[in-house]
Amino acid sequence: MARYDLLITNGTLVQPHVGEMRADLAVKDGRIAALGHDLSTDDADEVLDATGRVVLPGAVDAHYHLGIYRDLALDAYEETRSSLVGGATTVLSYFRTGEHYLNRSGRYEDIFPEVLRAVAGRAFTDYGFHLAPMTTDQIGEIPRLIAEHGVTSFKYYMFYKGFNLASSSRDAKSFRMADDGQEYDLGHLFELMEGVASAAADPGRSRVSLSLHCEQSELMRLFIDRVRKNGDPQTLAAYHQGRPPLTERVAIGEAVTLAQEARCPVNLLHLSGADALDAARTARRTHPGLDVRTEVTLHHLCLDHVSLDATGAGLGAKVNPPLRTRHDNKALWAGVLDGDIDWIASDHACCMEEHKGDELWPALPGFGGTALLYPVLLSEGHHRRGLPLHRVAELVSANPARAYGLTRKGSLMVGADADIAVAELDKRQTVSADLLLSGQDHCPFEGVELRGWPVTTIVGGRVAYRDGVVVGEPSGKYIRRC
Ligand SMILES: [Zn+2]
């Protein structure tokens, strides 16, 4: 029997927090078994020659929405397939009860096993879930969700607080689909933070945290009303004006003040521009003892509403929080370069063109992007802005892995899971929906040329994607974190 299942030879390994090294990498039983010079190819069942290529830890796409608008099982299959194109080998998906997803409420004890069953055997990447307690009852479920399912991250949406979203008269009640007389407000958030903080205080455990979608709903009500009274243009610019950066700044301030009081580790999701980043920096400065992590998305780094409106591309790029301006793109890249941003994710939510339409307010928010994780970082981060490769690997792999308790992900060390992206730094491709192998029929990045693409993606030691083609059946596993 061969000593190794797979041997990757002649590549440049990119080790997060270390740097680049020329070495061969051997895989056995789904783990990295050896690193070294001139490991013998006779010892391996399969040899992958990575001459002229870089070998990166598989990306951990830490912000994802499996099954938000489509069947969960279908999304698991088609969207994690798309992840392979971007070199992502693990996805952490948000799930909540209520409208969209499974369109029901209840206890996670009953609903979460259903979610796991729907995804089992259908994901091409490893996967885990962040869960959003929408009711007081569900807050009480936190200790069991951790103990029984290894769910260590939770979520609160600041903007679901009982208001009428103008267009579709949605309010917190209809989102939650729970007629329990409870409020989804700062009181709920504080209780949730106490629950997360109490679990996080257990010293024998990896990080337990609360992710926050920060937009302030009462201000959104005012600004959306103003936009609608003011000609109601059906543009991405109008969407940005209806949910301006001020709503994020205020929500971040509120959330962090409560987090400090509750001693709750928090993740500020998808900072959309200069204002949100400034608010996050202020939060850290004001509360140096508080564990505050920051995330940006590919689209907030690279896309802006002015350019997209000018192309007449329509509302495909409607997303929460809205796309801002080029000035904001620049500010966020500066935050990435100076280390104020901890990780970059896609916020992937497969949303078909038909669910966008040409009416601004009813159009469903979100779109896919997981296939662009390494390509955008290599092209726009490494090539264009001089971001070192090991920093690229930290931003999309090591940092989210550490933040979310994925102890065997995010590195190319011996003993780590053999989740690997082999990339060609000078490969140029123009983004099109077809290229991304997603179920989604459009892409806001359409037509953008990116330089630096994964050519082989390995999940658990098995080649899952090679030269634009998926290899074999889904083999991704659910990852318990604790
Ligand atoms: Zn999201």
Residues whose N, C-alpha, C, O or C-beta is under 5 A from the ligand:
A	BS01	ZN	D347
